[in-house]
Amino acid sequence: MNAQSEQVWDVCVIGGGPAGMMAAARAAELGASVVLLERNNSLGKKLLITGGGRCNVTNAEFDTKKLLSKFKDGGKFLASPFSQWNSKDTIEFFNGRGMPTKVQAENRAFPVSDTAQSVWDVLVEYLKESGVTVMSNSRVESLNTENGRIVSAQLKYGDAVRAHAFILATGGLSHPETGSTGDGFRMLKALGHRVNDTEAALVPLALKVPLVDAAGVALRDVKITVYQNNVKQETGSGKMLFTHVGLSGPAILNLSREIGELLKYGDVDVEVDLLPDQGFDVVDAKLQEIFRTDINKKIRNVLGTMVQPSLVTSILQFAQIDPDTKCNSVTREMRVRLMKTLKHLRLPVTGLLGMDKAVTTSGGVALTELDFKTMSSILFPNLFLVGDILDIDRPSGGYSLQICWTSGFVAGTSAAQYATSAQ
């Protein structure tokens, strides 16, 4: 054994994502000797691509009861950890460390810099000032037990790392290229924990006929209705993004899990209302006014006053209108088709884009197998579980990272206290 493997740390954190970094720094801040094992060559790879690189750092809903209602069934487990660290604490933490934040639609909080690098910088500095030892390129193969305790983390290429307490922060299965490959789930199953099936949860959609000309267009406010066999199933609203293969954005991501379930039983369509705050009468009046004002212009050159110009070609195609048709030649029948397209753009879905495109995954360790006051395993009292490894459904909008900050803080605190009492 080398000198590294002979040392017994107070706390060993496995996984250097947001939850792992928060947990490690918090434990070290309390005086524990902490080693952070990261399988990649650097920390926080997934964090740096969160929110398209902008990093939706939390949801700034400071009424904790309202915030927890967004986590569906998981919310009832989270009252204790959120009483110890909530979204207001997150905002104050980052602001206090020199990273100002801004709150945008639906209480989404971002760094003022609009870059995830700012969040990463704060966490890495927190690790350094707390005295955490980081071991990169250290993939953990298994957790070794003795007498109902975890005693060491066996590295795939190296010796076992021993500690009094262990925090598992290996993430789910989304974006496997960042290191989230399900190692934590495999280790938990080997320990006897029940791990619920893991599926892509917040995922973009693939369409049968993508609106290629509209790829990259983001709409701030649309209404989405999900249909199966022409029967309405789910609805949502908010921001939507057209991609080269389909649809993305918060309004789509928040419906993706339900759409994935429906696809198991048959074809699914999503219907997009591009003008949700305008009824048919208003839309019809606006179209007639546009056509009267620009009577000799082609329809493709005037429709951009009602929707983003990059959408015009696709909308006219769906409405079966020649884009070169002059406004004075638009018939009532054509105008009705155009109105229906603007208010009921029906798009057949072929599937979800999979784990590699998922923002988060559903599934994970069963919540009944944790003590949420400490984030500890009920099977192994010196094992603490955090972040995406937990089976908690959450919408898009900063909720996933808030779970990381809260569970990381609570686990770091609890693990440090456990390690102190164990000696």
Sequence and secondary structure as in RCSB ss.txt:
>XXXX:A:sequence
MNAQSEQVWDVCVIGGGPAGMMAAARAAELGASVVLLERNNSLGKKLLITGGGRCNVTNAEFDTKKLLSKFKDGG
KFLASPFSQWNSKDTIEFFNGRGMPTKVQAENRAFPVSDTAQSVWDVLVEYLKESGVTVMSNSRVESLNTENGRI
VSAQLKYGDAVRAHAFILATGGLSHPETGSTGDGFRMLKALGHRVNDTEAALVPLALKVPLVDAAGVALRDVKIT
VYQNNVKQETGSGKMLFTHVGLSGPAILNLSREIGELLKYGDVDVEVDLLPDQGFDVVDAKLQEIFRTDINKKIR
NVLGTMVQPSLVTSILQFAQIDPDTKCNSVTREMRVRLMKTLKHLRLPVTGLLGMDKAVTTSGGVALTELDFKTM
SSILFPNLFLVGDILDIDRPSGGYSLQICWTSGFVAGTSAAQYATSAQ
>XXXX:A:secstr
  HHHH EEEEEEE  SHHHHHHHHHHHHTT  EEEE SSSSS TTGGGGGGGT   EE    HHHHHHTTGGGG
GG HHHHHHS HHHHHHHHHHTT  EEEEGGGEEEETT  HHHHHHHHHHHHHHHT EEE S  EEEEEEETTEE
EEEEETTS EEEEEEEEE    SSSGGGT SSHHHHHHHHTT  EEEEEE S  EEESS  GGGTT EEEEEEEE
EEETTEEEEEEEEEEEE SSEEESHHHHHHHHHHHHHHTTS EEEEEES TTS HHHHHHHHHHHHHHTTTSBGG
GTGGGTS HHHHHHHHHHTT  TT BGGG  HHHHHHHHHHHH EEEEEEEE  GGG S EEEEE GGGEETTTT
EESS TTEEE GGGB     SSSHHHHHHHHHHHHHHHHHHHHHHHH 
